[in-house]
Amino acid sequence: MTDERTGEPDGTAVRVALWRAMHVQVDAPPHVLEDEVGLRLADPGAGWRDRPDMDVRATAGFRAAVVARARFVEDLVAERVDQGVAQYVVLGAGLDTFAQRRPQTASRLRVFEVDRPGPQAWKRRRLTELGYGVPDWLRLVPVDFEAGDDWEKKLVAAGFDPGRPAVVASTGVSMYLTGQANAAALRAIAAFVPGTTLAMTFLLPAELLDSADRPGLRASQEGARASRTPFLSFYTPHEMLALAREAGFASVRHVPGASLAERCFAGRADGLRPSTGEDFLLATT
């Protein structure tokens, strides 16, 4: 869990940032995503690549999945920007670095990163220390979910225009929420102005994973439980689409992780492929 006294990000956010950097440092080009900014933010110290969760072979599938989902979202954002959308909301932003890596696209938007107050203050400090700063078009929105903060009101207070469409991204978050909390979040986003797009990842039940990936899921579950951030929600694609329809989205689509593998990793000589188990809901209001 995050230490709210220091504001440091939790282990999951750091792990994702380090895997993204590992992709650049150990995998052959072409790289699906080039991100070492998160590594600089996290500043894990010398020897970070010797951590058990950074094992080059054992974590290859997870590493590939993490960069594939980020690339999918960022390509979607770029596409919507070209169509005139000018707002991008990142829920559970963690160590997301879109604003720092793609300023030409990001500066055409107002980017809202929603996360807990401690990590947001820590990230603001680190961005300043590293010279990136926090430009006016980047809004860090602190929300204390445990205290019952209304994240939509906080978003509007930070400058979000509820009368204009947006792209909303939520990756690597739904599994930590209860079914009730996921349903509530979907209802809230479905009420956004028409033309808003949601890209949200969800974990599949173990029986829908490739057999080779099931031990990895079990290991991830055990690690999450040990870190006091257990996985609470799994969905079949049918269940997730039904949940989004019930929430009120005008259009819903399932994007299998396997399609991202074909899109981002086809033809690679090193055989790098994302692990199965995490798919996308793509929904529009």
N, C-alpha and C positions, 0 to 999 in steps of 0.2 A: 504493500500500500504506500501511497505518497505520505511522506512526513510533512504534515502541514506547517510545522514549525520552520523547517528549512525551505519548504516548497519544492524540493527536488522531485522530478518525475518518477513515476513508479517503474518497476523493472520491465514491465511489458513495453512501455513507450521507449525506454532505452534500448531494449533488445531489437525492436523494429528498426530504430535508427542505425544500430550497428550492423544489422543484416543488410540494410541498404548500402552502407559503406563497403561491406564485405563484397557485395556484388561487383563493385567497381574495382576492388583491390585484388580479388582472386579469380573472378570469372572472366573468360575471354570476351573480347568485344565481338559483335556490337552489344553494348549494354542497353538493357531495356530502360533503365533509369540511371542517371548519374547524380548521386547524392552523397556527398561527404560532409555536407553542412551539418546534418544531424549529429554526425560523429564529433564535429567541433563543438557543437552545443553541449553534448553529453560529457565530453572530456573525460573518458573513462580511465585514462592513465595508460602508461606503458604496459604491454602484455595483455591488452584486452582481447587480442585474437587467440589467446591461449585459454580463454574461458571455455568450459564444457559446452555451453550453448552457442559457441562460435565454431565448433568443429566443422571444417570445410565440407566434408563428405556427408556427415550425419544431418546437417541442417540445410543441405542444398535445396531440397524441395520447398522448405519453409521460406528460405531466402528468395527463391524464384517467385513464390506466391506473393510475397510482400511487395516486390518491385512490380509485378504484373498488375496487382490491384491499384497501386499508385499511378501507374502509367494509364490504366483504363480511366480513372477519374480525371486525371489531368488532361488527357485527350478530349474527354467529354466537356470539360470546362472550356478548353480552347475553342471547341466547336460551337458551344453555346454563346461564347463571347462574340464570335463572328456573326451570330444571329441576333446580336443586340442585347443579350443578357448582361447585366452590369453588377450583379451581386453574387458572392460565393460564400457559403457558410460551411465551415468545417466543424462538425460536432465531435467532441472528444479529440481535440486537435493534437494533443501530445507534442511530439517533436516534429510535426509537419513542417516542411521547408519549401513549399511551393512558392511562397512570397519571396524568399531569398534566391531561389534558383531560377525562377522564371519571371523576373520583374517586368519584362516587356508585356507579357500577358496580364500579370497580376495588377499592374498599374492602370490597366484599362477597367479594372473592377474595383469594388469595395469588398475587401476580403475580411470575413469575420471568423476568428478562431475562438471557439467556445470550449472552455475547460474549467477545472476547479481553480479557485483563487490562488492557492499555494503554487501550483505549477505555472500558472499564468504570470505571477510576479517573478518567479524564478526565470522563466523564459524571457520576459521583458529585460531583466537584468543581463542575462547572457547575450541577448541580441545587441544590447548596448556595448557590452564589454568587447564583443568581437567586431564591432564597427558596422554592423548591419543596421542598427537602429530600428525604430518602428515608424515607418512613414505614415502619413495621414490616411492613406487608403487601406492600411492594415489595422484592424481593430481587434485587440485581444479582449475577449468578453469573459470576465470571471463569473462563474455560476456555481453556487454551493448547492448541488443537487440533494445532498443528504439533509440540508436544512429546509428543503422545499422551495428553493428559489424558482421563480417562473422564468425559464430561460428565454421564452419568446419576448417577454417584457424587457428583459435585460438586453436582448438583441436589438429591439427597437430603440432603447435608450442609448445604445452604442452607435446609432445612426442607420440601422437597417430600415429600408423603406418597404412597409408591408404592401404597398400598392404597386410594387414592381416585381417581376419574376426573378427567380434566383436559381442557382444550382446549390443543392444541399448534399453534402457528403458525410457519410458515417461509416467508417471502415474499422473493423476490428473492435467494435463496441457492443453489438447486439447480444453476443454470447454472455456478457457480464451483467446483463439486465434481465429482470424477470419478464415473463410473458406479458404481464399487465403493463409494465413500464414500456416495453417495445410497442405495444398496441397504442398506448397513450402518445408516444412520440410520433408514430405514424399518423394518428388522427390530427395532431397539431400541424404536421407538415402538409398533410392533405388539405388543410384549410388555407394554405398560402394561396396567393393570387394565381389564377390560371397561367400556365406557361412555366411554372416552377418544376424543376426536375430533381428527384431524389435518387442518389446512388448509394445503396446500403448493402454491406456484406452480412452474410449470416452463415453459421456453421451447420453442416449437414449431420444428421444422426450417423453413428459409426457404421451402420449396416449399408449406407450408401457410398461409403468411401471405397477406393481400391484397397484390396486386402493388404497390399504392401504399405499403405499409409495409416492403417489402424493402430499399429504400435506407436506411431508418432503422435496420434491424437490422444492416446492414453497417457503418454508421457507429458503432453501439453496440459492435459487435465490435472494430472498429479502436481505439476509445477505450479499451475494456477491456484490450486487448492492450498499448496504449501505457502504461497505468497499471500494467502487470504483474499484472493480475487478469483473465486471459483467460477467455472462456466455454469451458467444457469439456464441458458436457452439454446435449443437446437430446433431446426425446422426442416421439413422436407420442402422442396420447391413448391409443391401444391399448397402446403400450409402457409408459406410465406406470401404467395400470390393471393390466397384467400384473405389473409390478414390485411394486406394492402388494399384490396377491393372493399373490404368491410370498413376500412378507415376512411374511404371516400375518394381515393385516387381515380382519375378519369381513365388512365391507361397504366397497365402494369406489365412488366416483362421479366422473365427469368433469364439471367446471363450465366451460364455454367462456367465454372472455373476452367473446364477443359477448352472452352472457346478462347479464353485468354491465353492458354498454352499454345494453341494454334496460331493465334494472332501475334504473339510476342516471341515465341521460341522455336517456331518451325524452321527446320533446316540447320539447326546448330550442330556443329561438329562435336561439341563436348557433351551433347545429350542432356543439357540442363533443362529441366522441366519443373513446373510448380507442382507441389503435392496437391492431391484432391482433398476436398472437405470444406472449402469455403467458396460460396457462390455469391452472385450479386442479385439484388432486387433493383430494377430500374423502373421508376414510376414517375408519372407526370400528373400534374393537377389540371 
